[in-house]
């Protein structure tokens, strides 16, 4: 979920500036070679998430991107150099499948 609360926004952008200043002042600190993505999760698709992501796509002045294979992931993304800001929503079904696929995470380990 996301928020447009002014206090939360101010704290978030201040933290981004602190991070940028820290990286600038610390040349030994590595940065991602291929960039990074900030994900903003909307409500589930069936509960207004698609409308939320569409509204952000309109603000970003970009198209709403629908996963062409599954039709269960909706996104709006805007690039800022190597940093991407992406709003996304999934259907409840796709999230249930994701949770089921990862339910065994950590339970099975490969042999040495």
C-alpha positions as CSV (number, residue, x, y, z in Angstrom):
1,X,0.0,0.0,0.0
2,X,1.0,3.6,-0.4
3,X,0.2,6.9,1.1
4,X,0.1,10.6,0.1
5,X,0.3,11.8,3.7
6,X,2.4,15.0,3.6
7,X,4.4,14.0,6.7
8,X,5.2,10.5,5.4
9,X,6.1,12.0,2.0
10,X,8.5,14.6,3.7
11,X,10.2,11.9,5.7
12,X,10.6,9.6,2.6
13,X,12.1,12.3,0.4
14,X,14.3,13.5,3.2
15,X,15.6,9.9,3.6
16,X,16.2,9.7,-0.2
17,X,18.3,12.9,0.0
18,X,20.2,11.6,3.0
19,X,21.0,8.4,1.1
20,X,22.1,10.3,-2.0
21,X,24.3,12.6,0.2
22,X,25.8,9.6,1.9
23,X,26.6,7.9,-1.4
24,X,28.1,11.1,-2.8
25,X,30.3,11.5,0.3
26,X,31.4,7.9,0.5
27,X,33.1,6.9,-2.8
28,X,33.8,3.4,-1.5
29,X,30.1,2.6,-1.0
30,X,29.0,0.6,-4.1
31,X,25.8,1.4,-6.1
32,X,23.8,-1.0,-8.3
33,X,25.6,-1.2,-11.7
34,X,22.3,-1.5,-13.6
35,X,20.2,0.8,-11.3
36,X,17.4,0.0,-9.0
37,X,13.6,0.2,-8.7
38,X,11.4,1.7,-6.0
39,X,8.2,-0.3,-5.9
40,X,5.0,1.2,-4.7
41,X,2.3,-1.4,-4.1
42,X,-1.3,-0.5,-4.7
43,X,-4.4,-2.3,-3.4
44,X,-5.2,-5.7,-4.9
45,X,-6.3,-5.3,-8.5
46,X,-9.9,-6.3,-7.7
47,X,-10.1,-3.8,-4.9
48,X,-9.2,-0.6,-6.7
49,X,-5.6,-1.3,-7.4
50,X,-5.9,-1.0,-11.2
51,X,-7.5,2.4,-10.8
52,X,-4.8,3.5,-8.4
53,X,-2.0,2.4,-10.8
54,X,-3.9,4.0,-13.7
55,X,-4.1,7.3,-11.8
56,X,-0.3,7.1,-11.2
57,X,0.3,6.3,-14.8
58,X,-1.6,9.5,-15.7
59,X,0.6,11.5,-13.2
60,X,3.7,9.9,-14.6
61,X,2.4,10.5,-18.2
62,X,3.1,6.9,-19.1
63,X,0.9,4.1,-20.3
64,X,-0.6,1.5,-17.9
65,X,1.4,-1.7,-18.6
66,X,-0.5,-5.0,-18.3
67,X,1.4,-8.3,-18.2
68,X,0.7,-9.7,-21.7
69,X,1.0,-13.4,-20.7
70,X,-0.9,-13.5,-17.5
71,X,-3.0,-10.3,-17.5
72,X,-2.7,-10.3,-13.7
73,X,-0.1,-7.6,-13.1
74,X,-0.6,-4.0,-13.8
75,X,2.2,-1.4,-13.6
76,X,3.1,2.2,-14.2
77,X,6.8,3.1,-14.3
78,X,8.9,6.2,-14.8
79,X,12.6,6.2,-15.2
80,X,14.9,8.7,-13.5
81,X,18.2,7.8,-15.1
82,X,19.1,4.4,-13.6
83,X,16.4,4.6,-10.9
84,X,12.8,3.4,-11.7
85,X,9.8,4.4,-9.8
86,X,7.1,1.7,-10.3
87,X,3.6,1.4,-9.0
88,X,2.2,-2.1,-9.3
89,X,-0.9,-4.2,-8.5
90,X,-1.6,-7.9,-8.9
91,X,-4.8,-9.9,-8.8
92,X,-5.6,-11.7,-5.6
93,X,-5.3,-15.0,-7.5
94,X,-1.8,-14.3,-8.7
95,X,-0.7,-13.3,-5.2
96,X,-2.2,-16.6,-3.9
97,X,-0.2,-18.5,-6.5
98,X,2.9,-16.6,-5.6
99,X,2.4,-17.3,-1.9
100,X,1.8,-21.0,-2.6
101,X,4.9,-21.3,-4.8
102,X,7.0,-19.7,-2.0
103,X,5.4,-21.6,0.9
104,X,8.2,-24.2,0.8
105,X,10.9,-21.5,0.8
106,X,13.7,-22.6,3.2
107,X,12.4,-26.1,3.6
108,X,14.3,-27.7,0.8
109,X,18.1,-27.4,0.6
110,X,20.3,-28.8,-2.1
111,X,22.9,-31.5,-1.3
112,X,26.5,-30.3,-0.9
